[in-house]
Amino acid sequence: MVDMLIANLPMVLCLLLGMGLIVVEVFLPGFGLPGISGIVLVGLGTVMAGMHFGALTAVGILLVIIAVLAVLISWVLRSAAKGGVGRSELFLRDREEFHHQQEDMQVLVGKQGRTTSVLRPAGIGDFDGVRLNVVTEGGFIEQGTRIEIVRVEGGRIVVRPHPEEKV
């Protein structure tokens, strides 16, 4: 038994290390070195199994590895979402927290400023030295026109020309 394990140790290490690298790749953005290395190692381990035990055994091992990876990745993602990692900045926030951020932006409603670019319908407005990306209610507004924030819709700041003065 020990002799068989030692003889097949490179194959087992390739398969296990490859599976581990594929699971690590799930948490990294993009498709990079761990994913490619994991796939190569799983492929190498499968080829070793095919050479040592036959093609049918290699296909069986590959199918088992795919099933184990699917279950393992599902379990890791589910536990990460429920645990402390799920509350980190890497994951989407609760809708309640997003709602509070929208309420914070409502403070801008009624503020007056001037356009620093032509708004057709989007552009930049200056409000007490703070430059913001703004959108008109639909019309064209010249540069230097006095504007007022009408409403905030998420990250979108809607303005209109201030009725008192146009430059």
Steps between C-alpha positions, in 0.01 A plus 500: 500500500777743597700403192200573277449839669865593461501389135192712428596798718588733207163428339308557826694820575434635151127430531464643853717807438321565171160482670622737772625752246170489311312573825739792572432636150131538588589780745737688269379745237554396141655177385863479597791288607328292770219395265728416211744316730214310662360387166847396379566304822161324487568416135848371583365289786232357272757414233715329766197300615426406140855379442509304824145362527345534154284751311170395657636556850638840398160608365337379822749695711442812292121473542538454876731803519250715309219393733712558812606844372139599433393401852812652660469834319130519581568428868788751520296777338199433722709499819686814391172682440365404843822566691710808566625512142144567385491819702823633352526766230559228236133401493188699421350689790154472645226699335441676830854640498457609137176674599687696771755613242218625278355694794841662555502623140156661547679778691608636162143570383444877474871590479588759239810524287625568149573279204869464423427324173214490255227264620355302211344349711798382711796707614672650801365746750687694769324524838698710752831379356390136472482370143227242442386303197144612436217431253232742387131422504526465126603831349822664388668738749785736403829520687499755784124476557377504858345160585314340787493134609143373462536138614748220559426156356762260631829644376330718239466871584223671299517879450309776325583864426437725796200721412647827634821541301659379182843611389 
